[in-house]
Amino acid sequence: MSPAPLDLPLAAWPDWFAARGGRPFHGRSAARWLFRRGARSWEEMSDLPAGLRRRLAAAGPPLTSVVEREAAAGDGARKLLLRFPDGAAVECVWMPGSRGRTLCLSTQVGCPIRCRFCASGADGLERNLAAGEILEQALQVRARGSFERLVVMGMGDPGLNLEATLAALDTLLDPAGGGLSARRVTVSTVGPRGALERLAAWGRPVTLALSLHAPDDELRAELVPGGRRPVAELLAEADALFAAHGREYTVEYVLLAGVNDRPEQAEALARLLRGRRCHANLIPYNPVPGLGYRRPVPAEQRAFAARLRRAGISVTLRRSLGRAAEAACGQLRRRTLPC
């Protein structure tokens, strides 16, 4: 079975269309329809010849996924559940914000990292997403509205499906495709061995979000069992990535009441980050039924952030969007959820 166009780099689209009786420029036209105009069928692409549209439609639609459900939160965030022909399901989230609209993409069906506080890995990993399936999330959202920013921090760890993730990002960053700026793209990972080096070799100045969640190896191994690597080693690799393309990285730290939010843990985190070209992003825990963790009260959240600031660390206390629709960080999973 020949690859669908979304699984191919944009440079191969002219040949793909020519092989099906079209002209090379029809590939560029189809890309505009999909990425700029939000088309979801060949028939919508009115500047393609009618005969070509019929042949393409007979072979299959440009998007194979179906949006099985949409859920909205009062803060404007929207979550989409996509179902693929093999039955696999993933979620993506569209979020408004003061700096523009942001899309959060998934890269795997489920997740093998099994962070103890996250819903996505509750049932383990089913499979990786292909590049085209990652792109389909962006296109399904694009058919409903635009976005200017992209965060790859939905279901799964992109560091464990890096080639498909980077292929999808190449298309989304291409002016003939999604047209996004690399500086408005963030890739979140626990840092599997080799992943940060591959990001550096890729060369695009996207922002790394390193999922740390603990200031020491022992607690991190407990909270992030699928990401067992020395914290010092991870930060050294993140420093090397900064040296490669000059983009400060973010250290992600989910605040869990009584687990990793104590004053001495804030001081330990500050010692780790002091002098590095990074920013601490504190994420108050978003509750997941059955996991038993608690979200620190606002005063405890602010106190943790204040200790980092006093140590000279740049820090943000994240405002979580989408909690009402279970679309916030750590709440995505592969089943249909009620609105």
Sequence and secondary structure as in RCSB ss.txt:
>XXXX:A:sequence
MSPAPLDLPLAAWPDWFAARGGRPFHGRSAARWLFRRGARSWEEMSDLPAGLRRRLAAAGPPLTSVVEREAAAGD
GARKLLLRFPDGAAVECVWMPGSRGRTLCLSTQVGCPIRCRFCASGADGLERNLAAGEILEQALQVRARGSFERL
VVMGMGDPGLNLEATLAALDTLLDPAGGGLSARRVTVSTVGPRGALERLAAWGRPVTLALSLHAPDDELRAELVP
GGRRPVAELLAEADALFAAHGREYTVEYVLLAGVNDRPEQAEALARLLRGRRCHANLIPYNPVPGLGYRRPVPAE
QRAFAARLRRAGISVTLRRSLGRAAEAACGQLRRRTLPC
>XXXX:A:secstr
    GGGS GGGHHHHHHTTT  HHHHHHHHHHHHTS   SSTT TTS HHHHHHHHHH  S   EEEEEEE TT
S EEEEEE TTS EEEEEEE  TT  EEE   EEE SS  TT STTTT EEEE  HHHHHHHHHHHHTT   SEE
EE SSS GGGSHHHHHHHHHHHHSTTTT   GGGEEEEE   TTHHHHHHHH    EEEEE   SSHHHHHHH G
GG S HHHHHHHHHHHHHHH   EEEEEEE TTTT SHHHHHHHHHHHTTSSEEEEEEE    TTS      HHH
HHHHHHHHHHTT  EEE     GGGT STT   SS    
